[in-house]
């Protein structure tokens, strides 16, 4: 509600004016003299003053400055029954808001009051804008000062000290500090401190999590604390060590490249009980400029340090130029020698890699050798036994042949009785040596030996095909992967004598175009690995198609391998459960061979339980296209 003070010695005038203003919603108070009215205004300032020019204790003209000291003189409307141009000009020069001759109409009074109130509102708005402008000018002056300090030749500590000091003065703080983070010790230290006890403050360090500054650094938020004794985040260690008394705090983080490196902290508002939200906003705006100043200072410091180091290095470089020149000549000769050694080492490395891979393959073949030897020993045993029998048969036939040859020679010139005697001797040899039985047993004997040798040849050929030398040209050819798997499974079954139950579901799939030696070696490493094949367990081998790839899977629903085992199954020397195992390179070599053939090898938990080892190889573009959803 708009208020008005009427000062006039005419009671009737006061009442009429009061009635007019009250009817328009004004809150009106009255005074009969100038001093009484002035006292009322001092205790209860009003928005509008209706002041008579002639009063019992003075003139209204003399009271205008008094009202100006209490607020704004432009809110005063001078009323008089003795209108003159000179008096009107005089009161307006004194600062009165309007001049209203008596008698006046109701409309005239209200228009004058409205005119004066608008002028007062404009003056107050101008004053507020002037204050804001002054604050902004002060901020720009401070920023300009900070900018000048950034480019000054002072030391980093000196001009940061001035920045903190200027900021404290601008916001009206008793003391200010810049705390920087010592990440190695997880402490905040006072890099710069101004105000009372500043020297003692610089000796203090704040451990991690202690005080308002650490909270500000951790949260990267500005904070205003009006009463530190009531804030649980406050730590009085600094006050105890320095003898300073902290009442209230403003703090803002110093962030450089999205990393908080410190905190600027202002302590104890000077001209007010507490810092205001406006102070907090100003510090928040200044903190970015202070951060730029700190960053620039650090950059300058690092640049100066680098310049000194560069000068030192330059001097050292000049001293070493001559030595380096001589050394370059020697190094050139050494480089040529090293290059030749490198070429030789490269060749040796390639040979070593080839030998390493071949050894891995032979190691896998070696794991099958015991079983294969047993398979060979069976036919070899009865071949040896038949050879012993054949030796006896040959001796008997030689004896009979000797008698027969002698009889043949005698038949030309010998006597008949001598020939008959030799024939009787031959008949006796036939009976003694059972020649008839020998002749009947020769064909089965040779058949058994031939069958045994054929079986041995087949086993050796299968083993040889998976262990053949890999030093020849290893080109890609069209290969039936099902046939290769069948050959290897047959070899494994013979070597393990039923210890492992292997079942095959090999569907018709396209040929793959890969290196046959690499494929055989990879399959051998995969199916002979002790990490996968365990005794008395069932395994299912199957082939399918997925998009343009041939899929070969080894499934074991009884396996107890964990996900951790599967994640590291193809690491060199890794053995499930026991970790590192010597010689465990089979699966790692298989993984590398699969990638070298343009395929992939992976292991995962099967949805139905157990594990699945899955090999994917690109199909040959010359074969038919089969497609089936890949199981996971």
URCORPE-V578538 format. One line per field, one symbol per residue. psi: psi as a letter, one per 40 degrees, with the letter a starting at -180 (. if undefined). burial: b if it has 9 or more other C-alpha atoms within 8 Angstrom, else e. A space follows every 50 residues. Layout:
BEGIN
psi->???
burial->???
END
This chain:
BEGIN
psi->hhihhhhiehdddddddddddddeeihhiiieiddddddddddgiidihh hidhidfaidddeddddddebheeehhhiieghidddddddddeeidihh iiiiiddddddddddddddddddddddddddddddddddddddddddddd eieiidddddddddddddddefidiiihhihgddefihigdihiaifddd deeiihihehidddddddefiiihhdhddeheehhedddddeeihhdiih ihihhhfehheahhhhhhhdeidiiidddddddddddddddddddddddd dddddddddddddddddddedddddddddddddddddddddddddddddd dddddddddddddddddedddddddddddddedddddddddddddddddd ddddddddddedeiidddddddddddddddddefddddddeddddddddd dddddddddddddddeeiheeihgihihhhdddddddddddddddefedh hhihghihiiiigihdddddddddddeeheddhiifihihhihaihbfih hhihhheeiehidddddedeihehhhdebhhhegedddddddddddeeai hihihideiaihhhhhihiheeiihihihhi.
burial->ebbbbbbbbeeeebeebbebbbeeebbbebbbbbebbbebbeeeebbbbb bbbebeeebbbebbbbbbeeebbbbbbbbbeebeeeebebbbebbbbbbb bbeeeeeebbebbeebbebbeeeeeeeeeeeeeeeeebbeebbebbbebb eeeeebeebbbebbbbbbebbbbbbbbbbbbbeeebbbbbbbbbeebbeb bbebbbeeebbbbbbbbeebebbbbbebeeeeebbeebbeebebebbbbb bbbbbbeeebbbbbbbbbbeeeeebeeebbebbbebbbbbbbbbbbbbee beeeeeeeeeeeeeeeeeeeeeeeeeeeeeeeeeeeeeeeeeeeeeeeee eeebeebbebbbebbeebbbbbbbbbeebbebbeebeeebeebeebbebb eebbebbeebbeeeeeebbeebbebbeebbeeeebeebeeebeebeebbe bbbebbeebeebbeebbeebeeebeebbbbeeebbebbbebbbbbbeeeb bbeeebeebbbbbbbbbbbbbbbbbbebbeeebeeebbbbbbbbbbebbb bbbbbbbeeebeeebbeebbbebbbbeeeebeebbbbbbbbebbbebebb bebbbbeeebbbbbbbbbbbeeeeebeeeeee
END
